[in-house]
Amino acid sequence: MSTKTIAVDTRVYERLAAAKSRGESFSKAIDRLLTQVERASTGGDVLRGLGALLPLSDADSQVFLKIVAENRASEDWEESDLR
């Protein structure tokens, strides 16, 4: 199997290192996390998949909440449809 070298910033490296299981390679951890995201069909599935990761930083949380608010504002669904 061939390999490729990639660069990630320190914050991403630390989050990935924390998300990988003991004895799991970074390649296996990335593959596992990508598979979880690919199989997700709802926002809830994505959030459950992210549950194994470290909590979001305050900055990341604010970005996430902003995106959710923008998406909700752009849709005309009834609030009961969002539950």
Jmol script that loads the backbone (N, CA, C; Angstrom):
load data "model"
ATOM      1  N   MET A   1       0.850  -1.173   0.000  1.00  0.00           N
ATOM      2  CA  MET A   1       0.000   0.000   0.000  1.00  0.00           C
ATOM      3  C   MET A   1       0.893   1.233   0.000  1.00  0.00           C
ATOM      4  N   SER A   2       0.556   2.194  -0.841  1.00  0.00           N
ATOM      5  CA  SER A   2       1.335   3.421  -0.878  1.00  0.00           C
ATOM      6  C   SER A   2       0.848   4.370   0.210  1.00  0.00           C
ATOM      7  N   THR A   3       1.664   5.344   0.529  1.00  0.00           N
ATOM      8  CA  THR A   3       1.307   6.323   1.546  1.00  0.00           C
ATOM      9  C   THR A   3       1.491   7.723   0.989  1.00  0.00           C
ATOM     10  N   LYS A   4       0.804   8.675   1.595  1.00  0.00           N
ATOM     11  CA  LYS A   4       0.921  10.091   1.271  1.00  0.00           C
ATOM     12  C   LYS A   4       1.130  10.844   2.569  1.00  0.00           C
ATOM     13  N   THR A   5       1.885  11.891   2.510  1.00  0.00           N
ATOM     14  CA  THR A   5       2.098  12.751   3.671  1.00  0.00           C
ATOM     15  C   THR A   5       1.210  13.977   3.520  1.00  0.00           C
ATOM     16  N   ILE A   6       0.484  14.313   4.594  1.00  0.00           N
ATOM     17  CA  ILE A   6      -0.363  15.506   4.587  1.00  0.00           C
ATOM     18  C   ILE A   6       0.035  16.395   5.751  1.00  0.00           C
ATOM     19  N   ALA A   7      -0.284  17.665   5.632  1.00  0.00           N
ATOM     20  CA  ALA A   7      -0.025  18.608   6.712  1.00  0.00           C
ATOM     21  C   ALA A   7      -1.351  19.033   7.332  1.00  0.00           C
ATOM     22  N   VAL A   8      -1.411  19.024   8.648  1.00  0.00           N
ATOM     23  CA  VAL A   8      -2.579  19.522   9.368  1.00  0.00           C
ATOM     24  C   VAL A   8      -2.075  20.462  10.457  1.00  0.00           C
ATOM     25  N   ASP A   9      -2.925  21.429  10.808  1.00  0.00           N
ATOM     26  CA  ASP A   9      -2.462  22.323  11.870  1.00  0.00           C
ATOM     27  C   ASP A   9      -2.488  21.599  13.210  1.00  0.00           C
ATOM     28  N   THR A  10      -1.812  22.147  14.170  1.00  0.00           N
ATOM     29  CA  THR A  10      -1.626  21.509  15.467  1.00  0.00           C
ATOM     30  C   THR A  10      -2.948  21.194  16.145  1.00  0.00           C
ATOM     31  N   ARG A  11      -3.898  22.097  16.045  1.00  0.00           N
ATOM     32  CA  ARG A  11      -5.200  21.892  16.683  1.00  0.00           C
ATOM     33  C   ARG A  11      -5.902  20.665  16.094  1.00  0.00           C
ATOM     34  N   VAL A  12      -5.854  20.514  14.781  1.00  0.00           N
ATOM     35  CA  VAL A  12      -6.480  19.367  14.124  1.00  0.00           C
ATOM     36  C   VAL A  12      -5.753  18.085  14.519  1.00  0.00           C
ATOM     37  N   TYR A  13      -4.441  18.131  14.551  1.00  0.00           N
ATOM     38  CA  TYR A  13      -3.652  16.960  14.959  1.00  0.00           C
ATOM     39  C   TYR A  13      -4.032  16.519  16.368  1.00  0.00           C
ATOM     40  N   GLU A  14      -4.141  17.472  17.291  1.00  0.00           N
ATOM     41  CA  GLU A  14      -4.474  17.145  18.678  1.00  0.00           C
ATOM     42  C   GLU A  14      -5.873  16.536  18.778  1.00  0.00           C
ATOM     43  N   ARG A  15      -6.822  17.064  18.010  1.00  0.00           N
ATOM     44  CA  ARG A  15      -8.181  16.517  18.029  1.00  0.00           C
ATOM     45  C   ARG A  15      -8.205  15.110  17.443  1.00  0.00           C
ATOM     46  N   LEU A  16      -7.471  14.904  16.367  1.00  0.00           N
ATOM     47  CA  LEU A  16      -7.418  13.580  15.755  1.00  0.00           C
ATOM     48  C   LEU A  16      -6.729  12.581  16.682  1.00  0.00           C
ATOM     49  N   ALA A  17      -5.643  12.998  17.310  1.00  0.00           N
ATOM     50  CA  ALA A  17      -4.935  12.118  18.240  1.00  0.00           C
ATOM     51  C   ALA A  17      -5.849  11.714  19.401  1.00  0.00           C
ATOM     52  N   ALA A  18      -6.667  12.648  19.868  1.00  0.00           N
ATOM     53  CA  ALA A  18      -7.584  12.349  20.965  1.00  0.00           C
ATOM     54  C   ALA A  18      -8.738  11.447  20.509  1.00  0.00           C
ATOM     55  N   ALA A  19      -9.108  11.544  19.233  1.00  0.00           N
ATOM     56  CA  ALA A  19     -10.240  10.766  18.720  1.00  0.00           C
ATOM     57  C   ALA A  19      -9.861   9.340  18.357  1.00  0.00           C
ATOM     58  N   LYS A  20      -8.590   9.095  18.122  1.00  0.00           N
ATOM     59  CA  LYS A  20      -8.216   7.743  17.707  1.00  0.00           C
ATOM     60  C   LYS A  20      -8.157   6.818  18.914  1.00  0.00           C
ATOM     61  N   SER A  21      -8.482   5.579  18.661  1.00  0.00           N
ATOM     62  CA  SER A  21      -8.476   4.580  19.730  1.00  0.00           C
ATOM     63  C   SER A  21      -7.051   4.149  20.046  1.00  0.00           C
ATOM     64  N   ARG A  22      -6.883   3.590  21.222  1.00  0.00           N
ATOM     65  CA  ARG A  22      -5.554   3.106  21.612  1.00  0.00           C
ATOM     66  C   ARG A  22      -5.098   2.032  20.620  1.00  0.00           C
ATOM     67  N   GLY A  23      -3.916   2.186  20.097  1.00  0.00           N
ATOM     68  CA  GLY A  23      -3.365   1.241  19.138  1.00  0.00           C
ATOM     69  C   GLY A  23      -3.837   1.446  17.706  1.00  0.00           C
ATOM     70  N   GLU A  24      -4.749   2.384  17.499  1.00  0.00           N
ATOM     71  CA  GLU A  24      -5.269   2.659  16.160  1.00  0.00           C
ATOM     72  C   GLU A  24      -4.345   3.635  15.447  1.00  0.00           C
ATOM     73  N   SER A  25      -4.033   3.359  14.207  1.00  0.00           N
ATOM     74  CA  SER A  25      -3.193   4.276  13.429  1.00  0.00           C
ATOM     75  C   SER A  25      -4.017   5.510  13.054  1.00  0.00           C
ATOM     76  N   PHE A  26      -3.317   6.569  12.682  1.00  0.00           N
ATOM     77  CA  PHE A  26      -4.020   7.766  12.224  1.00  0.00           C
ATOM     78  C   PHE A  26      -4.820   7.451  10.961  1.00  0.00           C
ATOM     79  N   SER A  27      -4.269   6.645  10.063  1.00  0.00           N
ATOM     80  CA  SER A  27      -4.992   6.270   8.834  1.00  0.00           C
ATOM     81  C   SER A  27      -6.290   5.556   9.168  1.00  0.00           C
ATOM     82  N   LYS A  28      -6.232   4.609  10.094  1.00  0.00           N
ATOM     83  CA  LYS A  28      -7.435   3.872  10.486  1.00  0.00           C
ATOM     84  C   LYS A  28      -8.448   4.802  11.153  1.00  0.00           C
ATOM     85  N   ALA A  29      -7.960   5.723  11.994  1.00  0.00           N
ATOM     86  CA  ALA A  29      -8.858   6.657  12.671  1.00  0.00           C
ATOM     87  C   ALA A  29      -9.551   7.567  11.657  1.00  0.00           C
ATOM     88  N   ILE A  30      -8.806   8.081  10.704  1.00  0.00           N
ATOM     89  CA  ILE A  30      -9.393   8.935   9.674  1.00  0.00           C
ATOM     90  C   ILE A  30     -10.422   8.150   8.874  1.00  0.00           C
ATOM     91  N   ASP A  31     -10.086   6.926   8.499  1.00  0.00           N
ATOM     92  CA  ASP A  31     -11.011   6.090   7.740  1.00  0.00           C
ATOM     93  C   ASP A  31     -12.283   5.832   8.538  1.00  0.00           C
ATOM     94  N   ARG A  32     -12.144   5.516   9.815  1.00  0.00           N
ATOM     95  CA  ARG A  32     -13.305   5.257  10.675  1.00  0.00           C
ATOM     96  C   ARG A  32     -14.188   6.493  10.779  1.00  0.00           C
ATOM     97  N   LEU A  33     -13.577   7.663  11.016  1.00  0.00           N
ATOM     98  CA  LEU A  33     -14.349   8.892  11.165  1.00  0.00           C
ATOM     99  C   LEU A  33     -15.041   9.281   9.860  1.00  0.00           C
ATOM    100  N   LEU A  34     -14.360   9.121   8.741  1.00  0.00           N
ATOM    101  CA  LEU A  34     -14.978   9.429   7.450  1.00  0.00           C
ATOM    102  C   LEU A  34     -16.128   8.480   7.152  1.00  0.00           C
ATOM    103  N   THR A  35     -15.979   7.221   7.507  1.00  0.00           N
ATOM    104  CA  THR A  35     -17.051   6.249   7.300  1.00  0.00           C
ATOM    105  C   THR A  35     -18.271   6.624   8.119  1.00  0.00           C
ATOM    106  N   GLN A  36     -18.066   7.073   9.353  1.00  0.00           N
ATOM    107  CA  GLN A  36     -19.194   7.492  10.189  1.00  0.00           C
ATOM    108  C   GLN A  36     -19.928   8.664   9.550  1.00  0.00           C
ATOM    109  N   VAL A  37     -19.186   9.611   9.007  1.00  0.00           N
ATOM    110  CA  VAL A  37     -19.809  10.774   8.378  1.00  0.00           C
ATOM    111  C   VAL A  37     -20.538  10.362   7.102  1.00  0.00           C
ATOM    112  N   GLU A  38     -19.934   9.486   6.313  1.00  0.00           N
ATOM    113  CA  GLU A  38     -20.556   9.042   5.058  1.00  0.00           C
ATOM    114  C   GLU A  38     -21.872   8.309   5.313  1.00  0.00           C
ATOM    115  N   ARG A  39     -21.953   7.592   6.405  1.00  0.00           N
ATOM    116  CA  ARG A  39     -23.160   6.819   6.723  1.00  0.00           C
ATOM    117  C   ARG A  39     -24.247   7.668   7.371  1.00  0.00           C
ATOM    118  N   ALA A  40     -23.905   8.861   7.786  1.00  0.00           N
ATOM    119  CA  ALA A  40     -24.867   9.723   8.466  1.00  0.00           C
ATOM    120  C   ALA A  40     -25.924  10.199   7.467  1.00  0.00           C
ATOM    121  N   SER A  41     -27.160  10.167   7.889  1.00  0.00           N
ATOM    122  CA  SER A  41     -28.228  10.638   7.012  1.00  0.00           C
ATOM    123  C   SER A  41     -28.966  11.836   7.592  1.00  0.00           C
ATOM    124  N   THR A  42     -28.684  12.154   8.850  1.00  0.00           N
ATOM    125  CA  THR A  42     -29.317  13.311   9.478  1.00  0.00           C
ATOM    126  C   THR A  42     -28.273  14.083  10.283  1.00  0.00           C
ATOM    127  N   GLY A  43     -28.621  15.290  10.656  1.00  0.00           N
ATOM    128  CA  GLY A  43     -27.741  16.072  11.520  1.00  0.00           C
ATOM    129  C   GLY A  43     -27.490  15.363  12.836  1.00  0.00           C
ATOM    130  N   GLY A  44     -28.521  14.686  13.353  1.00  0.00           N
ATOM    131  CA  GLY A  44     -28.369  13.934  14.600  1.00  0.00           C
ATOM    132  C   GLY A  44     -27.354  12.818  14.461  1.00  0.00           C
ATOM    133  N   ASP A  45     -27.354  12.146  13.296  1.00  0.00           N
ATOM    134  CA  ASP A  45     -26.367  11.092  13.055  1.00  0.00           C
ATOM    135  C   ASP A  45     -24.956  11.663  13.084  1.00  0.00           C
ATOM    136  N   VAL A  46     -24.793  12.826  12.458  1.00  0.00           N
ATOM    137  CA  VAL A  46     -23.474  13.466  12.448  1.00  0.00           C
ATOM    138  C   VAL A  46     -23.046  13.803  13.868  1.00  0.00           C
ATOM    139  N   LEU A  47     -23.942  14.395  14.650  1.00  0.00           N
ATOM    140  CA  LEU A  47     -23.600  14.769  16.018  1.00  0.00           C
ATOM    141  C   LEU A  47     -23.277  13.549  16.871  1.00  0.00           C
ATOM    142  N   ARG A  48     -24.035  12.462  16.701  1.00  0.00           N
ATOM    143  CA  ARG A  48     -23.715  11.243  17.450  1.00  0.00           C
ATOM    144  C   ARG A  48     -22.340  10.717  17.055  1.00  0.00           C
ATOM    145  N   GLY A  49     -22.005  10.792  15.782  1.00  0.00           N
ATOM    146  CA  GLY A  49     -20.695  10.359  15.320  1.00  0.00           C
ATOM    147  C   GLY A  49     -19.571  11.212  15.879  1.00  0.00           C
ATOM    148  N   LEU A  50     -19.870  12.470  16.115  1.00  0.00           N
ATOM    149  CA  LEU A  50     -18.862  13.370  16.666  1.00  0.00           C
ATOM    150  C   LEU A  50     -18.720  13.222  18.178  1.00  0.00           C
ATOM    151  N   GLY A  51     -19.625  12.484  18.790  1.00  0.00           N
ATOM    152  CA  GLY A  51     -19.615  12.328  20.239  1.00  0.00           C
ATOM    153  C   GLY A  51     -18.317  11.771  20.783  1.00  0.00           C
ATOM    154  N   ALA A  52     -17.592  11.005  19.974  1.00  0.00           N
ATOM    155  CA  ALA A  52     -16.328  10.424  20.438  1.00  0.00           C
ATOM    156  C   ALA A  52     -15.194  11.438  20.434  1.00  0.00           C
ATOM    157  N   LEU A  53     -15.415  12.568  19.794  1.00  0.00           N
ATOM    158  CA  LEU A  53     -14.369  13.580  19.716  1.00  0.00           C
ATOM    159  C   LEU A  53     -14.406  14.478  20.943  1.00  0.00           C
ATOM    160  N   LEU A  54     -13.345  15.204  21.127  1.00  0.00           N
ATOM    161  CA  LEU A  54     -13.312  16.177  22.222  1.00  0.00           C
ATOM    162  C   LEU A  54     -14.429  17.195  22.032  1.00  0.00           C
ATOM    163  N   PRO A  55     -14.913  17.796  23.097  1.00  0.00           N
ATOM    164  CA  PRO A  55     -15.945  18.825  22.934  1.00  0.00           C
ATOM    165  C   PRO A  55     -15.441  19.937  22.028  1.00  0.00           C
ATOM    166  N   LEU A  56     -16.380  20.562  21.335  1.00  0.00           N
ATOM    167  CA  LEU A  56     -16.015  21.680  20.471  1.00  0.00           C
ATOM    168  C   LEU A  56     -15.474  22.830  21.306  1.00  0.00           C
ATOM    169  N   SER A  57     -14.541  23.557  20.731  1.00  0.00           N
ATOM    170  CA  SER A  57     -14.070  24.769  21.393  1.00  0.00           C
ATOM    171  C   SER A  57     -15.199  25.796  21.357  1.00  0.00           C
ATOM    172  N   ASP A  58     -15.089  26.835  22.165  1.00  0.00           N
ATOM    173  CA  ASP A  58     -16.108  27.886  22.155  1.00  0.00           C
ATOM    174  C   ASP A  58     -16.238  28.501  20.769  1.00  0.00           C
ATOM    175  N   ALA A  59     -15.104  28.723  20.106  1.00  0.00           N
ATOM    176  CA  ALA A  59     -15.131  29.320  18.764  1.00  0.00           C
ATOM    177  C   ALA A  59     -15.835  28.390  17.778  1.00  0.00           C
ATOM    178  N   ASP A  60     -15.491  27.089  17.811  1.00  0.00           N
ATOM    179  CA  ASP A  60     -16.135  26.133  16.914  1.00  0.00           C
ATOM    180  C   ASP A  60     -17.623  26.013  17.217  1.00  0.00           C
ATOM    181  N   SER A  61     -17.990  26.060  18.485  1.00  0.00           N
ATOM    182  CA  SER A  61     -19.402  25.990  18.873  1.00  0.00           C
ATOM    183  C   SER A  61     -20.175  27.172  18.306  1.00  0.00           C
ATOM    184  N   GLN A  62     -19.585  28.357  18.376  1.00  0.00           N
ATOM    185  CA  GLN A  62     -20.252  29.551  17.856  1.00  0.00           C
ATOM    186  C   GLN A  62     -20.439  29.465  16.344  1.00  0.00           C
ATOM    187  N   VAL A  63     -19.434  28.944  15.641  1.00  0.00           N
ATOM    188  CA  VAL A  63     -19.554  28.767  14.193  1.00  0.00           C
ATOM    189  C   VAL A  63     -20.672  27.781  13.890  1.00  0.00           C
ATOM    190  N   PHE A  64     -20.705  26.666  14.618  1.00  0.00           N
ATOM    191  CA  PHE A  64     -21.733  25.649  14.418  1.00  0.00           C
ATOM    192  C   PHE A  64     -23.126  26.239  14.643  1.00  0.00           C
ATOM    193  N   LEU A  65     -23.306  26.955  15.741  1.00  0.00           N
ATOM    194  CA  LEU A  65     -24.609  27.545  16.048  1.00  0.00           C
ATOM    195  C   LEU A  65     -25.016  28.580  15.003  1.00  0.00           C
ATOM    196  N   LYS A  66     -24.055  29.343  14.498  1.00  0.00           N
ATOM    197  CA  LYS A  66     -24.340  30.340  13.465  1.00  0.00           C
ATOM    198  C   LYS A  66     -24.825  29.657  12.187  1.00  0.00           C
ATOM    199  N   ILE A  67     -24.179  28.584  11.800  1.00  0.00           N
ATOM    200  CA  ILE A  67     -24.579  27.847  10.597  1.00  0.00           C
ATOM    201  C   ILE A  67     -25.979  27.273  10.761  1.00  0.00           C
ATOM    202  N   VAL A  68     -26.250  26.687  11.934  1.00  0.00           N
ATOM    203  CA  VAL A  68     -27.585  26.134  12.189  1.00  0.00           C
ATOM    204  C   VAL A  68     -28.632  27.242  12.099  1.00  0.00           C
ATOM    205  N   ALA A  69     -28.367  28.390  12.718  1.00  0.00           N
ATOM    206  CA  ALA A  69     -29.330  29.502  12.692  1.00  0.00           C
ATOM    207  C   ALA A  69     -29.546  30.008  11.267  1.00  0.00           C
ATOM    208  N   GLU A  70     -28.475  30.118  10.494  1.00  0.00           N
ATOM    209  CA  GLU A  70     -28.602  30.580   9.107  1.00  0.00           C
ATOM    210  C   GLU A  70     -29.422  29.586   8.278  1.00  0.00           C
ATOM    211  N   ASN A  71     -29.180  28.296   8.495  1.00  0.00           N
ATOM    212  CA  ASN A  71     -29.934  27.293   7.747  1.00  0.00           C
ATOM    213  C   ASN A  71     -31.406  27.287   8.131  1.00  0.00           C
ATOM    214  N   ARG A  72     -31.683  27.442   9.400  1.00  0.00           N
ATOM    215  CA  ARG A  72     -33.079  27.485   9.836  1.00  0.00           C
ATOM    216  C   ARG A  72     -33.781  28.711   9.262  1.00  0.00           C
ATOM    217  N   ALA A  73     -33.086  29.845   9.250  1.00  0.00           N
ATOM    218  CA  ALA A  73     -33.682  31.074   8.736  1.00  0.00           C
ATOM    219  C   ALA A  73     -33.957  30.983   7.239  1.00  0.00           C
ATOM    220  N   SER A  74     -33.182  30.208   6.521  1.00  0.00           N
ATOM    221  CA  SER A  74     -33.350  30.115   5.072  1.00  0.00           C
ATOM    222  C   SER A  74     -34.430  29.121   4.661  1.00  0.00           C
ATOM    223  N   GLU A  75     -34.972  28.362   5.598  1.00  0.00           N
ATOM    224  CA  GLU A  75     -36.003  27.370   5.303  1.00  0.00           C
ATOM    225  C   GLU A  75     -37.361  27.874   5.759  1.00  0.00           C
ATOM    226  N   ASP A  76     -38.392  27.380   5.138  1.00  0.00           N
ATOM    227  CA  ASP A  76     -39.745  27.802   5.521  1.00  0.00           C
ATOM    228  C   ASP A  76     -40.537  26.672   6.176  1.00  0.00           C
ATOM    229  N   TRP A  77     -39.839  25.772   6.840  1.00  0.00           N
ATOM    230  CA  TRP A  77     -40.502  24.665   7.519  1.00  0.00           C
ATOM    231  C   TRP A  77     -41.210  25.154   8.772  1.00  0.00           C
ATOM    232  N   GLU A  78     -42.254  24.440   9.096  1.00  0.00           N
ATOM    233  CA  GLU A  78     -42.927  24.682  10.361  1.00  0.00           C
ATOM    234  C   GLU A  78     -42.022  24.174  11.480  1.00  0.00           C
ATOM    235  N   GLU A  79     -42.052  24.837  12.623  1.00  0.00           N
ATOM    236  CA  GLU A  79     -41.189  24.403  13.728  1.00  0.00           C
ATOM    237  C   GLU A  79     -41.463  22.963  14.126  1.00  0.00           C
ATOM    238  N   SER A  80     -42.713  22.524  14.022  1.00  0.00           N
ATOM    239  CA  SER A  80     -43.043  21.141  14.385  1.00  0.00           C
ATOM    240  C   SER A  80     -42.349  20.142  13.456  1.00  0.00           C
ATOM    241  N   ASP A  81     -42.013  20.545  12.229  1.00  0.00           N
ATOM    242  CA  ASP A  81     -41.322  19.671  11.295  1.00  0.00           C
ATOM    243  C   ASP A  81     -39.863  19.481  11.675  1.00  0.00           C
ATOM    244  N   LEU A  82     -39.317  20.340  12.508  1.00  0.00           N
ATOM    245  CA  LEU A  82     -37.912  20.293  12.875  1.00  0.00           C
ATOM    246  C   LEU A  82     -37.652  19.352  14.043  1.00  0.00           C
ATOM    247  N   ARG A  83     -38.677  18.788  14.629  1.00  0.00           N
ATOM    248  CA  ARG A  83     -38.494  17.906  15.787  1.00  0.00           C
ATOM    249  C   ARG A  83     -38.404  16.483  15.376  1.00  0.00           C
TER     250      ARG A  83
END
end "model"
wireframe off; spacefill off
backbone 0.3
color backbone group
